[in-house]
Structures are given as C-alpha cells and as structure tokens.
Amino acid sequence: MANEMWWSLLAAAETDSPSHGASTGDTVMWWIGGIIVAVFFGAIVLRTLRRNRLRK
C-alpha cells in the first residue's frame, strides 16, 4: 500500500515539473517577472537604509 502511494506521488511530481522544451515566451516572462521582483525588493531595501540613516 505504501509503495503504491510512493510511486503515485513520484509520478505526480514528474508530471508537474516543467518540460525542457518550454516556450520562449514563458522564459521571457520569467525573466521579466524576476527583474520586477528584484527592483521592487531593492527599492524596499534602499528606502529602509535611507530611513535608518536619517534616524542617527
């Protein structure tokens, strides 16, 4: 019983993984999203650093 469950979970994980032949549009969207997230969190860090510098 447990062995069958293990294989079914393994099969489900394999089908959910992205394929190696992903389209170029998906790759571009991942890069754009990553850049937007990096800029957003970078702005938060800079704002925090400026606020902390003003308090001293």
Secondary structure by P-SEA (a helix, b strand, c coil): caaaaaaaaaaaaaaacccccccaaaaaaaaaaaaaaaaaaaaaaaaaaaaaaaac
